[in-house]
Amino acid sequence: MDNSQRASHQAGQAKGQAQEKASNMMDSASNAAQSAKESAQNAGQQMQQKAQGAAESVRDAMGGNK
């Protein structure tokens, strides 16, 4: 293998490694985004449940659930 073939081979390897690293970074970003979305959904559900509980408490206190 002469020098130009070796350099071409090394460039190809470097390109492949860079593409793999970029792909892994995109996967990590996607996973982080999904996790954030799920956390926000869970927080929203908890807030909704607390609000419903508070509303029921007010109705109970005012005699609205008779």
C-alpha positions as CSV (number, residue, x, y, z in Angstrom):
1,M,0.0,0.0,0.0
2,D,1.6,3.3,-1.0
3,N,1.3,6.5,1.0
4,S,-1.7,7.9,-0.9
5,Q,-3.6,4.6,-0.5
6,R,-2.8,4.6,3.2
7,A,-3.9,8.2,3.6
8,S,-7.1,7.5,1.8
9,H,-7.7,4.4,4.0
10,Q,-7.1,6.4,7.1
11,A,-9.4,9.2,5.9
12,G,-12.1,6.7,5.3
13,Q,-11.7,5.2,8.8
14,A,-11.8,8.7,10.3
15,K,-14.9,9.5,8.4
16,G,-16.6,6.3,9.5
17,Q,-15.6,7.0,13.2
18,A,-16.9,10.5,13.0
19,Q,-20.2,9.3,11.5
20,E,-20.6,6.7,14.2
21,K,-19.8,9.3,16.9
22,A,-22.4,11.7,15.4
23,S,-25.0,9.0,15.3
24,N,-24.3,8.1,19.0
25,M,-24.6,11.8,19.9
26,M,-27.9,12.0,18.1
27,D,-29.2,8.9,19.8
28,S,-28.2,10.4,23.2
29,A,-29.9,13.7,22.4
30,S,-33.0,11.9,21.3
31,N,-33.1,9.8,24.5
32,A,-32.6,12.9,26.6
33,A,-35.5,14.7,24.8
34,Q,-37.8,11.7,25.3
35,S,-36.9,11.5,29.0
36,A,-37.6,15.2,29.4
37,K,-40.9,14.8,27.6
38,E,-41.9,11.9,29.9
39,S,-40.9,13.9,33.0
40,A,-42.9,16.9,31.9
41,Q,-45.9,14.6,31.2
42,N,-45.6,13.0,34.6
43,A,-45.3,16.4,36.3
44,G,-48.4,17.6,34.4
45,Q,-50.4,14.6,35.5
46,Q,-49.4,15.1,39.1
47,M,-50.4,18.7,39.0
48,Q,-53.7,17.8,37.4
49,Q,-54.4,15.2,40.2
50,K,-53.5,17.7,42.9
51,A,-55.8,20.3,41.3
52,Q,-58.6,17.8,41.1
53,G,-58.0,16.9,44.7
54,A,-58.0,20.5,45.8
55,A,-61.3,21.2,43.8
56,E,-62.9,18.1,45.5
57,S,-61.8,19.4,48.9
58,V,-63.4,22.8,48.2
59,R,-66.6,21.2,47.0
60,D,-66.7,18.9,50.1
61,A,-66.1,21.9,52.4
62,M,-68.8,23.9,50.7
63,G,-71.2,20.9,50.7
64,G,-71.2,20.6,46.9
65,N,-70.9,16.8,46.9
66,K,-74.2,16.0,48.6
